Amino acid sequence: MWARSLASALIASSLLSTVAAADLDPIVIKGSKFFFKSNGTQFFMKGVAYQASPTNSTSGTFVDPLADEAGCKRDIPLLQELGTNTIRVYAINTTLDHSTCMKLLNDAGIYVVSDLSEPTLSINRNSPEWDDRLYERYTSVVDALAPYSNVLGFFAGNEVSNEANNTNASPFVKAAVRDMKAYIKKRNYRTIPVGYATNDDAKIRSELADYFDCGSSSESVDFWGYNIYSWCGKSSYTESGYDQRTKEFENYNVPSFFAEYGCNVVQPRVFTEVEALYGPQMTPVFSGGIVYMYHQEANDYGLVETSGDGTATKLVDFNNLKSELAKVSPSGVQSNSYNPTNTAARSCPTADSNWSASTALPPTPNRELCSCMVSALSCVAATKVQEKDTGDLFNYICGEAKTDCTGITANGTTGVYGAYSMCSPLERVSWAMNAYYTKQKKASDACDFSGSAKTQTAAAASGTCKSLLSEAGGTAGTGTVTSSPNSSGTGTKGAAAGLTIPAFQVGAFKIGAGLLAAALGGATLVFA
């Protein structure tokens, strides 16, 4: 792990020296608006979601769009033709090289907003966690993309809490926002904003916007993305509800924009919403938007159809969007003459039947602490135990056997989190096994679990381990850890040619209902 971390840091350092010569001017934030850093001109996104869904819905293997050199060389001229200045990508493979595509995008004047997760490492709205595996994944994306000046920002989550019954997942996403902002600062990267992309659920959309903006600026989002599909066909500013959304965000204190838009209920899409989005009623509030999506697929949202022979065909939607974007020239303000008055953060929403997210956030994941904890145990998971096996073990130990698992439990509604709740499932199951073993007074058969556990000699804590475990309240995990994790970069394990996605969330990769059912088999993971 240390070698991987060192390599990651050296690669990032090398990239910083190679991409600096002709970089795009970084986009910065002042108040609720984006600006070009050097000349202070306001920046409006004219964006396109740029990531193909998997060609095989069963395996879910996808290609990193920022590492697909042939795809970038084919598509970036078409993105330029559209008038695109921003793309959104939903998942990258951090083991691959992104320099060619990022240079092509840079030269084309195109910025990138990237989600930090990938579906095998994302916050699951039905069973939310913010643990050391996710922390390593998210920081590895930051490490991979931070050297490029045309990286506009990162999404720490996408439509995670999407209904009133899963708002308890939001504290875990907000913890990710907090920790990525701290990581970027600690690594001395340039200030790259971290935000969130929400769905348009009438019951909780206001609460979500308030929740992610309230509290300390170290925890709140730097920008707000809105996935909205209410303007269909030749709708209107009022019929679509755009007027109400604009009013709701007129005093929001950070930039807001449409992270996805482009209803396809009426086809072909005519994109008449473009005139409104970049017109005088909305530009004082919203900083443009990102059309869903570039690639034509079964969901029928595409602007371009690509084929196996490497060719790309522009569709009617492409020409319609190009025509509408060519008509608009949003008028903004200059940074030096802009004095924001909407500087106050929102108040945190109160708990009710539609909202159950605590303002207390999960602890920052700390791989070193988790490793120290496992070393201090007398009963741990056997080598053969895999992550997929942990559910049944947790159910037995913490449920049926009634072992006190407070030290590894995280509750986004009550805001109570065990010190080791941020450890990986395998680390936490070792903790649970040891708690059961201790409860049984270390009986000879109490550390077995049908061959899933083994005994070990508990290591005596010293040095850093001793101080970390002391903060955590010993192996009980009832304390509060204030020490920050090592910030030297983590890297992440991944396949050389792609990543495997077991499930998809509508709003990230939108796939048809039939394909979705086949791919998921009843499970739900989200891009978070």
VMD Tcl script that draws the C-alpha trace (Angstrom):
set ca {
  {0.00 0.00 0.00}
  {2.83 2.40 0.82}
  {4.53 1.68 -2.50}
  {1.27 2.23 -4.35}
  {0.76 5.50 -2.45}
  {4.27 6.69 -3.28}
  {3.81 5.80 -6.93}
  {0.52 7.70 -6.99}
  {2.17 10.77 -5.54}
  {5.08 10.61 -8.02}
  {2.70 10.22 -10.97}
  {0.66 13.20 -9.77}
  {3.85 15.26 -9.42}
  {4.96 14.28 -12.91}
  {1.59 15.17 -14.37}
  {1.69 18.56 -12.71}
  {4.91 19.36 -14.55}
  {3.75 18.08 -17.94}
  {0.29 19.65 -18.17}
  {1.12 23.09 -16.82}
  {2.41 24.70 -20.03}
  {-0.85 25.27 -21.89}
  {-3.49 24.64 -19.28}
  {-7.00 26.00 -19.48}
  {-7.70 28.77 -17.02}
  {-9.06 27.09 -13.86}
  {-12.67 27.79 -12.94}
  {-13.07 29.30 -9.47}
  {-16.03 30.06 -7.25}
  {-17.07 33.37 -5.77}
  {-20.39 33.46 -3.98}
  {-22.94 31.55 -6.03}
  {-21.18 31.83 -9.36}
  {-18.32 30.29 -11.35}
  {-15.62 32.48 -12.89}
  {-12.52 32.10 -15.03}
  {-9.68 32.58 -12.60}
  {-7.53 34.91 -14.69}
  {-9.95 37.34 -16.34}
  {-12.88 37.10 -13.92}
  {-15.50 36.42 -16.61}
  {-18.48 34.44 -15.36}
  {-18.54 30.81 -16.52}
  {-21.70 29.02 -17.61}
  {-21.65 25.28 -18.23}
  {-22.72 24.11 -21.67}
  {-22.28 20.50 -20.78}
  {-22.86 16.95 -21.96}
  {-22.83 13.75 -19.90}
  {-20.07 11.71 -21.52}
  {-19.98 8.06 -20.49}
  {-21.30 5.01 -22.27}
  {-23.26 2.45 -20.31}
  {-21.87 -1.09 -20.33}
  {-22.27 -3.07 -23.53}
  {-22.90 -6.15 -21.40}
  {-25.63 -5.49 -18.85}
  {-24.90 -8.73 -17.00}
  {-21.19 -8.22 -16.31}
  {-21.46 -4.44 -16.21}
  {-17.90 -3.86 -17.45}
  {-17.45 -0.28 -18.65}
  {-14.72 1.65 -20.36}
  {-13.23 4.70 -18.66}
  {-14.10 7.54 -21.08}
  {-11.06 9.56 -20.04}
  {-8.71 6.67 -20.84}
  {-10.27 5.79 -24.21}
  {-7.90 7.61 -26.54}
  {-9.65 6.49 -29.73}
  {-13.04 7.49 -28.35}
  {-11.75 10.90 -27.27}
  {-10.20 11.59 -30.67}
  {-13.48 10.64 -32.34}
  {-15.85 12.44 -29.98}
  {-14.17 15.63 -28.82}
  {-14.49 17.34 -32.24}
  {-18.21 16.56 -32.12}
  {-18.46 17.96 -28.60}
  {-16.76 21.10 -29.88}
  {-19.23 21.28 -32.75}
  {-22.08 21.21 -30.24}
  {-20.58 24.15 -28.37}
  {-19.71 22.05 -25.33}
  {-17.44 23.50 -22.67}
  {-18.00 20.87 -19.96}
  {-18.42 17.11 -19.77}
  {-19.55 15.01 -16.85}
  {-18.08 11.55 -16.35}
  {-19.53 9.12 -13.83}
  {-16.68 6.71 -13.12}
  {-13.03 6.47 -14.06}
  {-10.49 3.69 -13.64}
  {-7.73 5.26 -11.59}
  {-5.17 2.66 -12.67}
  {-5.27 3.92 -16.26}
  {-3.61 6.89 -17.96}
  {-5.86 9.90 -18.61}
  {-3.28 12.32 -19.96}
  {-4.13 12.00 -23.66}
  {-7.86 12.56 -23.29}
  {-7.41 15.31 -20.74}
  {-4.97 17.09 -23.08}
  {-7.41 16.76 -26.00}
  {-10.21 18.14 -23.84}
  {-7.96 20.92 -22.60}
  {-7.03 21.92 -26.14}
  {-10.72 21.90 -27.09}
  {-11.59 24.24 -24.23}
  {-13.59 21.58 -22.38}
  {-13.71 21.19 -18.58}
  {-14.49 18.00 -16.66}
  {-16.76 17.34 -13.70}
  {-16.18 13.84 -12.38}
  {-18.09 11.67 -9.96}
  {-15.80 10.11 -7.35}
  {-17.41 6.71 -7.00}
  {-17.81 3.65 -9.13}
  {-20.68 1.29 -8.46}
  {-18.70 -1.42 -6.72}
  {-17.39 1.32 -4.44}
  {-20.23 3.71 -3.79}
  {-22.60 4.68 -1.01}
  {-25.60 2.36 -1.08}
  {-28.73 4.28 -0.17}
  {-30.33 1.16 1.36}
  {-27.35 0.28 3.53}
  {-25.16 3.39 3.67}
  {-21.54 3.30 4.74}
  {-18.62 5.68 4.55}
  {-15.61 3.46 5.08}
  {-11.92 3.16 4.30}
  {-12.56 1.37 0.98}
  {-14.69 4.25 -0.29}
  {-12.26 6.80 1.09}
  {-9.43 5.17 -0.86}
  {-11.54 5.07 -4.02}
  {-12.58 8.72 -3.77}
  {-9.10 10.02 -2.94}
  {-7.63 7.99 -5.79}
  {-9.91 9.81 -8.24}
  {-8.83 13.12 -6.75}
  {-5.18 12.10 -7.11}
  {-5.71 11.02 -10.72}
  {-7.45 14.21 -11.86}
  {-6.26 17.02 -9.60}
  {-3.17 17.80 -11.73}
  {-5.35 18.91 -14.65}
  {-6.50 22.53 -14.63}
  {-9.57 21.68 -16.72}
  {-11.03 19.62 -13.88}
  {-13.86 21.85 -12.70}
  {-15.02 19.79 -9.73}
  {-16.03 16.48 -8.20}
  {-19.39 14.98 -7.31}
  {-19.29 13.15 -3.97}
  {-22.70 11.62 -4.68}
  {-25.43 11.28 -7.26}
  {-29.07 10.82 -6.25}
  {-28.15 8.78 -3.17}
  {-31.09 9.88 -1.03}
  {-33.78 9.92 -3.69}
  {-36.90 9.32 -1.59}
  {-38.14 10.19 1.87}
  {-37.48 6.65 3.09}
  {-33.72 6.78 2.53}
  {-32.70 10.27 3.65}
  {-30.66 8.62 6.42}
  {-28.02 7.95 3.75}
  {-27.29 11.66 3.34}
  {-24.96 12.01 6.37}
  {-22.63 9.47 4.76}
  {-22.47 11.46 1.53}
  {-21.96 14.71 3.41}
  {-19.10 13.03 5.30}
  {-17.58 12.20 1.91}
  {-17.87 15.87 0.92}
  {-16.18 16.91 4.17}
  {-13.34 14.42 3.83}
  {-12.63 15.10 0.16}
  {-12.49 18.84 0.77}
  {-10.05 18.22 3.62}
  {-8.00 15.81 1.52}
  {-7.67 18.26 -1.38}
  {-6.51 20.94 1.04}
  {-4.10 18.69 2.89}
  {-2.51 17.46 -0.33}
  {-1.93 21.09 -1.36}
  {-3.83 20.67 -4.59}
  {-5.39 23.77 -6.07}
  {-8.85 24.46 -4.68}
  {-11.12 22.06 -6.57}
  {-14.75 22.21 -5.46}
  {-16.71 19.19 -4.25}
  {-20.46 19.02 -4.67}
  {-23.48 16.77 -4.97}
  {-26.01 15.92 -7.70}
  {-29.60 15.50 -6.56}
  {-32.76 14.16 -8.13}
  {-35.96 16.17 -8.39}
  {-38.15 14.56 -5.73}
  {-40.85 17.00 -4.65}
  {-41.00 15.66 -1.08}
  {-37.34 16.14 -0.23}
  {-35.70 18.39 -2.84}
  {-35.78 21.45 -0.57}
  {-34.56 19.47 2.44}
  {-31.70 17.99 0.42}
  {-30.58 21.39 -0.82}
  {-30.72 22.78 2.71}
  {-28.99 19.80 4.31}
  {-25.95 19.77 2.08}
  {-25.54 23.54 2.43}
  {-26.09 23.91 6.17}
  {-23.54 23.84 8.94}
  {-19.81 24.40 8.76}
  {-18.31 25.30 5.39}
  {-15.81 22.50 5.95}
  {-18.71 20.03 5.64}
  {-21.05 21.72 3.17}
  {-21.00 21.39 -0.61}
  {-19.09 23.84 -2.80}
  {-21.72 23.57 -5.54}
  {-25.13 22.00 -6.11}
  {-26.04 19.90 -9.13}
  {-29.67 19.34 -10.03}
  {-30.78 16.37 -12.16}
  {-34.05 17.64 -13.59}
  {-36.19 16.29 -16.41}
  {-39.38 18.33 -16.04}
  {-39.17 20.25 -19.34}
  {-40.45 17.87 -22.02}
  {-40.95 18.84 -25.64}
  {-42.12 22.41 -26.18}
  {-42.88 23.07 -22.53}
  {-42.46 26.47 -20.91}
  {-40.70 28.22 -18.05}
  {-43.80 27.94 -15.88}
  {-45.27 24.64 -17.08}
  {-41.96 22.84 -16.46}
  {-41.63 24.29 -12.97}
  {-38.38 26.01 -13.91}
  {-39.81 29.23 -12.49}
  {-40.30 27.59 -9.09}
  {-36.86 25.94 -9.09}
  {-35.28 29.28 -9.96}
  {-37.11 31.00 -7.13}
  {-36.06 28.27 -4.68}
  {-32.37 28.78 -5.49}
  {-32.27 32.55 -5.90}
  {-30.62 32.95 -2.49}
  {-28.51 29.78 -2.50}
  {-25.00 30.71 -1.44}
  {-23.02 28.33 -3.67}
  {-23.21 27.80 -7.45}
  {-26.07 25.66 -8.69}
  {-26.55 24.16 -12.13}
  {-28.43 21.38 -13.91}
  {-26.19 18.31 -13.47}
  {-28.46 16.42 -15.89}
  {-31.31 17.62 -18.07}
  {-33.03 16.65 -21.31}
  {-36.40 14.90 -20.96}
  {-36.96 12.35 -23.75}
  {-40.67 11.69 -23.26}
  {-41.30 13.77 -26.40}
  {-39.04 12.81 -29.30}
  {-37.03 13.96 -31.00}
  {-35.87 16.25 -28.24}
  {-36.10 19.88 -29.30}
  {-34.24 21.35 -26.31}
  {-36.34 24.50 -26.08}
  {-35.36 24.65 -22.40}
  {-31.91 25.84 -23.50}
  {-33.25 29.32 -24.22}
  {-34.70 29.53 -20.72}
  {-31.71 28.04 -18.92}
  {-29.29 30.49 -20.51}
  {-31.73 33.39 -20.56}
  {-32.11 36.43 -18.28}
  {-34.57 34.79 -15.87}
  {-32.34 31.86 -14.96}
  {-28.72 32.95 -15.45}
  {-28.70 35.12 -12.31}
  {-29.37 31.89 -10.38}
  {-28.15 28.86 -12.36}
  {-24.74 28.41 -13.98}
  {-25.92 26.44 -17.00}
  {-26.32 22.70 -17.24}
  {-25.28 19.30 -18.57}
  {-27.38 17.48 -21.15}
  {-27.92 13.78 -20.65}
  {-26.28 12.20 -22.72}
  {-23.74 11.83 -25.55}
  {-24.03 8.13 -26.42}
  {-27.18 6.68 -27.96}
  {-28.26 3.52 -26.14}
  {-31.36 1.54 -25.23}
  {-32.53 4.39 -22.99}
  {-32.81 6.64 -26.08}
  {-31.12 9.68 -24.55}
  {-28.23 9.83 -27.01}
  {-26.99 12.67 -29.16}
  {-24.58 10.51 -31.14}
  {-24.62 6.86 -32.18}
  {-21.24 5.14 -32.13}
  {-20.48 1.81 -33.77}
  {-18.00 -0.96 -33.29}
  {-15.91 0.20 -36.22}
  {-15.14 3.46 -34.42}
  {-17.48 5.72 -36.38}
  {-19.92 8.23 -34.88}
  {-23.20 9.37 -36.39}
  {-24.89 12.57 -35.32}
  {-28.57 12.10 -34.48}
  {-31.47 14.52 -34.76}
  {-31.11 15.36 -31.06}
  {-27.50 16.42 -31.73}
  {-28.52 18.88 -34.40}
  {-31.41 20.21 -32.33}
  {-29.20 20.81 -29.31}
  {-26.49 22.38 -31.46}
  {-29.06 24.75 -32.98}
  {-30.44 25.80 -29.59}
  {-27.03 26.29 -27.99}
  {-25.93 28.43 -30.93}
  {-28.78 30.83 -30.21}
  {-27.78 31.60 -26.62}
  {-25.09 33.83 -25.23}
  {-25.60 34.04 -21.49}
  {-24.81 37.37 -19.92}
  {-23.03 37.28 -16.60}
  {-21.07 39.53 -14.27}
  {-17.39 40.17 -13.77}
  {-15.86 38.77 -10.61}
  {-14.29 42.07 -9.56}
  {-17.65 43.86 -9.70}
  {-19.62 41.06 -8.09}
  {-20.32 41.41 -4.38}
  {-22.49 38.46 -3.34}
  {-25.20 39.24 -0.82}
  {-26.52 35.67 -0.54}
  {-23.70 34.55 1.72}
  {-25.67 32.82 4.48}
  {-25.82 29.04 4.54}
  {-29.22 27.40 4.72}
  {-30.62 26.22 8.03}
  {-30.50 22.48 8.50}
  {-33.86 20.78 7.92}
  {-35.75 19.50 10.93}
  {-36.67 15.86 11.25}
  {-40.17 14.91 10.13}
  {-41.96 12.17 8.23}
  {-39.98 13.02 5.08}
  {-36.60 13.77 6.58}
  {-34.49 11.62 8.92}
  {-30.86 12.65 8.36}
  {-28.81 13.62 11.38}
  {-26.52 16.65 11.22}
  {-23.91 14.55 13.06}
  {-21.71 12.92 10.42}
  {-19.84 9.59 10.32}
  {-16.16 9.63 11.29}
  {-13.41 10.12 8.74}
  {-12.16 6.72 7.52}
  {-8.70 5.89 8.76}
  {-7.06 2.79 7.28}
  {-4.21 2.90 9.80}
  {-6.60 2.89 12.75}
  {-8.53 -0.05 11.29}
  {-5.32 -2.00 10.77}
  {-4.26 -1.27 14.34}
  {-7.65 -2.42 15.60}
  {-7.51 -5.75 13.75}
  {-3.98 -6.39 15.02}
  {-5.20 -5.85 18.60}
  {-7.90 -8.53 18.32}
  {-7.66 -12.13 19.51}
  {-10.25 -13.51 17.08}
  {-10.36 -12.42 13.44}
  {-11.86 -13.45 10.12}
  {-10.15 -16.33 8.37}
  {-8.39 -15.70 5.08}
  {-11.12 -17.48 3.14}
  {-13.82 -15.01 4.25}
  {-14.87 -12.66 1.46}
  {-16.79 -9.43 1.65}
  {-19.93 -11.13 0.33}
  {-19.87 -13.45 3.34}
  {-19.97 -10.71 5.94}
  {-23.72 -10.06 5.84}
  {-24.68 -13.44 7.28}
  {-21.92 -13.22 9.87}
  {-23.06 -9.77 11.01}
  {-26.66 -10.97 11.15}
  {-25.73 -13.83 13.42}
  {-23.19 -12.12 15.69}
  {-24.86 -8.73 16.10}
  {-28.42 -10.01 15.67}
  {-29.21 -13.55 16.68}
  {-26.34 -13.84 19.18}
  {-27.13 -10.36 20.56}
  {-23.49 -9.26 20.70}
  {-23.07 -5.56 21.41}
  {-21.81 -4.17 18.08}
  {-21.91 -0.48 18.99}
  {-18.26 -0.02 18.04}
  {-18.93 -0.82 14.37}
  {-22.49 0.44 13.98}
  {-23.38 3.61 12.05}
  {-26.80 5.22 12.22}
  {-27.47 8.20 9.97}
  {-30.79 8.94 11.67}
  {-29.59 9.14 15.28}
  {-26.13 10.38 14.35}
  {-24.46 7.72 16.51}
  {-21.39 6.12 14.94}
  {-18.98 3.61 16.39}
  {-15.31 4.53 16.05}
  {-14.77 1.51 13.80}
  {-17.91 1.96 11.72}
  {-15.69 3.47 9.03}
  {-13.60 0.30 8.68}
  {-14.12 -2.10 5.79}
  {-16.67 -4.95 6.08}
  {-13.90 -7.52 6.56}
  {-12.26 -5.44 9.28}
  {-15.61 -4.89 10.97}
  {-16.53 -8.56 10.85}
  {-13.24 -9.35 12.57}
  {-14.20 -6.85 15.27}
  {-17.61 -8.52 15.63}
  {-16.07 -11.99 15.86}
  {-13.73 -10.78 18.59}
  {-16.59 -9.14 20.49}
  {-18.50 -12.44 20.39}
  {-15.35 -14.37 21.39}
  {-14.81 -12.04 24.34}
  {-18.48 -12.29 25.35}
  {-18.11 -16.08 25.41}
  {-15.09 -15.70 27.68}
  {-12.83 -16.94 24.88}
  {-14.24 -20.44 24.93}
  {-12.33 -22.84 22.70}
  {-15.16 -23.08 20.19}
  {-16.19 -19.40 20.25}
  {-13.77 -18.32 17.52}
  {-14.78 -20.63 14.73}
  {-18.01 -19.65 12.95}
  {-17.89 -22.76 10.79}
  {-14.28 -22.17 9.89}
  {-14.75 -18.47 9.11}
  {-12.68 -17.26 12.08}
  {-9.29 -17.94 13.59}
  {-7.49 -16.94 16.76}
  {-4.35 -14.83 16.78}
  {-2.03 -13.32 19.36}
  {-3.26 -9.80 19.95}
  {-0.52 -7.26 19.27}
  {0.41 -4.88 22.07}
  {-0.31 -1.39 20.78}
  {2.58 1.05 20.65}
  {3.47 4.30 18.92}
  {0.82 5.60 16.54}
  {-1.37 2.54 17.05}
  {-1.46 3.15 20.76}
  {-2.59 6.76 20.40}
  {-5.15 5.98 17.68}
  {-6.67 3.10 19.64}
  {-6.79 5.29 22.73}
  {-8.80 7.91 20.84}
  {-11.13 5.19 19.57}
  {-11.82 3.98 23.10}
  {-9.71 0.85 22.74}
  {-11.05 -2.14 20.87}
  {-14.53 -1.27 22.18}
  {-14.72 1.55 19.63}
  {-16.81 3.86 21.79}
  {-14.47 6.85 21.60}
  {-14.10 9.68 19.09}
  {-11.09 9.76 16.80}
  {-9.81 13.25 16.01}
  {-6.57 12.32 14.25}
  {-6.59 12.75 10.48}
  {-5.75 9.86 8.16}
  {-2.48 9.81 6.27}
  {-2.85 12.13 3.27}
  {-0.06 10.80 1.08}
  {-2.45 9.36 -1.50}
  {-3.89 5.90 -1.55}
  {-4.51 4.59 -5.01}
  {-7.12 1.95 -5.60}
  {-7.22 -1.52 -6.98}
  {-8.94 -1.98 -10.30}
  {-8.94 -3.99 -13.50}
  {-6.48 -2.87 -16.13}
  {-9.03 -2.56 -18.91}
  {-12.22 -1.67 -17.11}
  {-14.31 -1.83 -13.97}
  {-17.20 -4.11 -13.18}
  {-20.56 -2.63 -12.31}
  {-23.10 -4.92 -10.66}
  {-25.94 -2.40 -10.72}
  {-26.95 1.00 -12.01}
  {-28.86 3.95 -10.68}
  {-31.18 5.83 -12.97}
  {-29.71 9.30 -13.16}
  {-26.15 8.07 -13.50}
  {-26.25 5.47 -16.23}
  {-29.89 5.34 -17.31}
  {-30.78 1.94 -18.70}
  {-34.12 0.42 -19.62}
  {-36.26 -1.17 -16.93}
  {-35.89 -4.66 -18.42}
  {-32.12 -4.40 -18.62}
  {-32.02 -2.93 -15.15}
  {-33.91 -5.87 -13.68}
  {-31.65 -8.32 -15.46}
  {-28.52 -6.52 -14.30}
  {-29.54 -6.06 -10.70}
  {-31.35 -9.22 -9.80}
  {-33.05 -7.28 -7.04}
  {-30.00 -5.42 -5.73}
  {-29.54 -1.67 -5.80}
  {-26.25 0.19 -5.84}
  {-25.93 3.85 -6.73}
  {-23.28 6.17 -8.03}
  {-22.45 8.08 -4.89}
}
mol new
graphics top color blue
foreach p $ca { graphics top sphere $p radius 0.5 }
foreach p [lrange $ca 0 end-1] q [lrange $ca 1 end] { graphics top cylinder $p $q radius 0.2 }
display resetview
